[in-house]
Amino acid sequence: MQLKDKRLVSYEIDSSGNESNLFYFTTDQDIAYEVRFKPSGYLFPDEPLLEPHVYEMVIALISNPGGKPPAIDPRIPPTIAAVFEQFMRVHERVVVYICESSDSRGAARQRKFSGWFEQYGQLNFVKIDSRLADTDGSVFLTSLILRASNPNLGNTILAFQRLIGAYSEGK
C-alpha cells in the first residue's frame, strides 16, 4: 500500500518477529497492537497450489493500560498500511481479512478497513469483499486482498468465490 498522504506518519513498527509474520507497534497513548499473518491455506482445500500463499491478517489490541476504548488515532491507518506493504513486499501472498463480529461491530470494522484500503492500497492491490454466512445464522464480512500482478490472480478469485458459495450453501 502506498502512503499517499505524507503528513500522516506511521508509528515505528517492530518486525523482530518477522519470521513468524508478527508485527508490533505502540501508539502515543501507550496502546500496543499486534498485526499477524496466520497461514490459512486450509481456507482453499481444493487449491493445493494456493495453500502456502494464503494468510489471514489479524489486528489485535494487546495492551491498553488505560482500559478505555482507544480513541481514533490518525496514525494507525498508515501504520497498518506500512505493515501490510512490508509483508506483501517480502511475500507475494494472498491475504484474507475476516472482520470480528462477536461484538456486533463487524460492519464498522469492514467500513474502516475498506476506507484504509481506499486511501492506501488501491493502486497495487485487488480487494474483493464478501459475506460468509455460517450455519448458525452468523454473518462474517471478509475481504480477499492480493497484488494485481499476482500470477494466480484469476485462480485465487475463483477459489474465493467457491469458498463463499460453499458457506452460503451450508457446506
Backbone torsions as a table, in degrees:
resi	resn	phi	psi	omega
1	MET	NA	128.9	-178.8
2	GLN	-89.8	131.8	179.1
3	LEU	-78.4	106.2	-177.0
4	LYS	-81.5	-35.2	-177.7
5	ASP	-98.4	97.4	-174.3
6	LYS	-70.1	-13.7	179.4
7	ARG	-71.2	-28.6	179.7
8	LEU	-89.8	108.5	-177.6
9	VAL	-94.3	135.5	-180.0
10	SER	-75.2	160.1	173.4
11	TYR	-70.9	160.4	175.2
12	GLU	-66.6	133.5	-176.9
13	ILE	-106.4	128.2	174.7
14	ASP	-96.2	111.2	179.2
15	SER	-112.3	28.8	-179.5
16	SER	-63.4	-23.2	176.1
17	GLY	-90.8	21.8	-173.5
18	ASN	-57.5	-29.4	178.4
19	GLU	-62.8	-26.5	177.9
20	SER	-101.4	11.5	-179.7
21	ASN	60.9	39.1	178.8
22	LEU	-111.8	138.4	178.0
23	PHE	-135.4	141.2	-178.7
24	TYR	-129.4	149.4	169.2
25	PHE	-152.4	155.6	179.9
26	THR	-125.5	134.3	-177.9
27	THR	-81.4	174.0	176.6
28	ASP	-63.4	-19.6	179.3
29	GLN	-93.8	14.4	-179.0
30	ASP	62.0	28.1	174.4
31	ILE	-93.4	126.4	-176.0
32	ALA	-104.2	138.5	178.7
33	TYR	-123.8	151.2	172.4
34	GLU	-121.7	134.2	172.1
35	VAL	-118.2	120.8	-179.2
36	ARG	-127.9	153.8	178.9
37	PHE	-118.8	102.9	-177.0
38	LYS	-85.9	128.2	173.9
39	PRO	-56.1	128.5	-173.7
40	SER	-140.1	37.2	179.2
41	GLY	-59.8	-22.4	179.3
42	TYR	-60.4	-18.5	179.4
43	LEU	-64.8	-24.4	-178.4
44	PHE	-122.3	68.6	-174.7
45	PRO	-63.2	-23.6	-179.4
46	ASP	-90.0	5.0	-177.9
47	GLU	-127.7	74.3	-176.1
48	PRO	-61.3	-25.3	178.8
49	LEU	-71.0	-24.6	178.6
50	LEU	-82.8	-25.5	-170.5
51	GLU	-46.2	-48.3	-177.4
52	PRO	-74.4	-4.6	-174.4
53	HIS	-109.4	-2.5	-173.7
54	VAL	-100.6	129.6	180.0
55	TYR	-133.4	147.5	171.2
56	GLU	-101.1	129.4	178.1
57	MET	-90.3	129.3	179.5
58	VAL	-124.3	126.3	175.3
59	ILE	-109.3	116.4	-174.9
60	ALA	-126.1	134.3	172.0
61	LEU	-79.4	121.1	-175.4
62	ILE	-111.3	-14.7	176.7
63	SER	-154.7	128.1	179.2
64	ASN	-139.7	83.6	-174.2
65	PRO	-56.9	-31.4	-179.1
66	GLY	-76.4	-22.8	179.0
67	GLY	77.2	-7.8	179.9
68	LYS	-88.3	154.9	174.5
69	PRO	-56.8	134.3	-178.8
70	PRO	-60.5	139.3	175.8
71	ALA	-75.0	161.7	175.7
72	ILE	-61.8	129.0	-176.7
73	ASP	-124.7	110.9	-175.4
74	PRO	-67.3	-9.9	178.9
75	ARG	-88.8	-11.4	-179.9
76	ILE	-69.8	-47.6	-179.8
77	PRO	-54.9	-47.7	179.1
78	PRO	-67.2	-24.7	177.5
79	THR	-71.0	-45.8	177.4
80	ILE	-61.5	-41.4	178.2
81	ALA	-61.3	-41.4	179.7
82	ALA	-66.9	-39.6	176.7
83	VAL	-62.1	-47.8	-178.8
84	PHE	-59.9	-46.3	179.9
85	GLU	-61.7	-42.1	179.4
86	GLN	-62.6	-45.0	179.0
87	PHE	-63.1	-46.2	-176.9
88	MET	-74.0	-20.4	177.1
89	ARG	-71.0	-41.7	-179.0
90	VAL	-78.2	-33.5	-175.2
91	HIS	-125.3	120.1	170.9
92	GLU	-78.1	83.5	-170.8
93	ARG	-117.2	173.8	174.3
94	VAL	-113.2	131.8	-179.4
95	VAL	-117.8	132.8	174.1
96	VAL	-111.5	128.3	178.8
97	TYR	-115.9	118.1	179.2
98	ILE	-110.6	121.6	-177.5
99	CYS	-76.5	122.2	175.8
100	GLU	-58.0	131.4	-176.4
101	SER	-128.7	8.7	-176.6
102	SER	-64.1	-22.5	179.4
103	ASP	-103.5	16.2	179.7
104	SER	64.0	21.7	179.4
105	ARG	-111.8	17.2	-178.6
106	GLY	-59.9	-41.7	-179.8
107	ALA	-64.9	-38.9	177.7
108	ALA	-64.8	-40.3	178.3
109	ARG	-64.3	-40.5	179.3
110	GLN	-63.4	-43.1	178.4
111	ARG	-62.5	-43.9	-179.6
112	LYS	-63.1	-48.2	-179.5
113	PHE	-62.1	-42.3	178.7
114	SER	-63.9	-38.0	176.3
115	GLY	-62.8	-41.6	177.5
116	TRP	-62.7	-43.0	-180.0
117	PHE	-62.0	-45.1	179.5
118	GLU	-60.4	-38.0	-177.7
119	GLN	-75.6	-36.9	-169.6
120	TYR	-117.9	-20.2	-167.5
121	GLY	-125.7	1.4	-169.2
122	GLN	-69.9	-19.6	-176.1
123	LEU	-75.6	-38.1	-172.9
124	ASN	-104.8	-8.6	-171.1
125	PHE	-127.0	156.9	172.8
126	VAL	-110.6	134.5	179.7
127	LYS	-129.2	129.2	178.1
128	ILE	-122.0	124.2	179.5
129	ASP	-99.5	147.1	176.4
130	SER	-157.2	178.4	179.3
131	ARG	-124.2	133.0	173.4
132	LEU	-104.7	121.6	177.3
133	ALA	-101.2	121.9	179.7
134	ASP	-87.0	163.5	-177.4
135	THR	-64.4	-22.6	179.5
136	ASP	-87.3	5.9	178.9
137	GLY	94.4	-6.9	177.6
138	SER	-68.1	144.3	177.0
139	VAL	-121.3	129.8	178.8
140	PHE	-115.2	128.4	176.0
141	LEU	-86.6	133.6	-174.3
142	THR	-140.7	156.8	176.9
143	SER	-134.7	142.8	171.9
144	LEU	-107.8	130.0	-178.6
145	ILE	-132.4	131.8	175.0
146	LEU	-153.2	162.9	179.7
147	ARG	-65.8	143.7	176.8
148	ALA	-63.1	-25.0	-179.2
149	SER	-91.8	5.3	-179.0
150	ASN	-60.9	126.5	-177.7
151	PRO	-65.6	-16.7	178.7
152	ASN	-104.9	23.2	-175.6
153	LEU	-51.9	-55.9	-176.6
154	GLY	-62.2	-46.3	-179.8
155	ASN	-64.2	-36.9	-179.3
156	THR	-68.3	-42.7	178.7
157	ILE	-63.1	-43.1	178.0
158	LEU	-63.0	-41.2	178.5
159	ALA	-63.2	-39.9	178.3
160	PHE	-65.0	-43.0	178.7
161	GLN	-63.6	-37.4	176.5
162	ARG	-66.1	-39.5	178.0
163	LEU	-60.0	-47.9	179.8
164	ILE	-61.8	-44.3	178.9
165	GLY	-62.3	-40.2	179.7
166	ALA	-63.6	-41.6	178.2
167	TYR	-67.3	-38.9	-179.7
168	SER	-63.6	-31.6	-179.3
169	GLU	-87.4	-0.7	177.9
170	GLY	79.5	22.8	-180.0
171	LYS	-86.7	NA	NA
